[in-house]
Amino acid sequence: MACGIAARGLGRAVDGRPRANAYAFGGSELVGLVLIFAHTRSTLRR
């Protein structure tokens, strides 16, 4: 998922400004990444 976010960032740098729906999808990916990270951290502490 982190690679997908990085690819979107690279695509934005290369192609320019995307439409609003691309920002919404990227935001949902970012939220997913944060949730996965938080869950993994809490699971590893046990």
C-alpha positions in Angstrom: 0.0 0.0 0.0 2.9 2.3 0.7 4.3 1.7 -2.7 0.9 2.7 -4.2 1.0 6.0 -2.4 4.6 6.5 -3.5 3.6 5.7 -7.1 0.8 8.3 -6.9 3.2 10.9 -5.7 5.6 10.1 -8.5 2.8 10.2 -11.0 1.7 13.6 -9.7 5.3 14.9 -10.0 5.5 13.6 -13.6 2.0 14.2 -14.9 1.0 17.3 -13.0 -2.1 18.0 -11.0 -4.7 15.2 -11.1 -8.5 15.4 -10.7 -10.2 15.6 -7.3 -11.2 11.9 -7.4 -7.5 10.9 -7.6 -6.9 12.9 -4.4 -9.8 11.2 -2.7 -8.5 7.7 -3.7 -5.0 8.7 -2.5 -6.4 9.9 0.7 -8.2 6.6 1.3 -5.0 4.7 0.6 -3.2 6.9 3.1 -5.8 6.3 5.8 -5.5 2.5 5.1 -1.8 2.7 5.4 -2.1 4.4 8.8 -4.6 1.9 10.0 -2.5 -1.0 8.9 0.6 0.5 10.6 -1.3 1.2 13.8 -2.8 -2.3 13.9 0.6 -3.9 13.3 2.3 -1.9 16.0 -0.4 -2.8 18.6 -0.2 -6.5 17.6 3.6 -6.7 17.8 3.6 -5.2 21.4 1.6 -8.2 22.8 
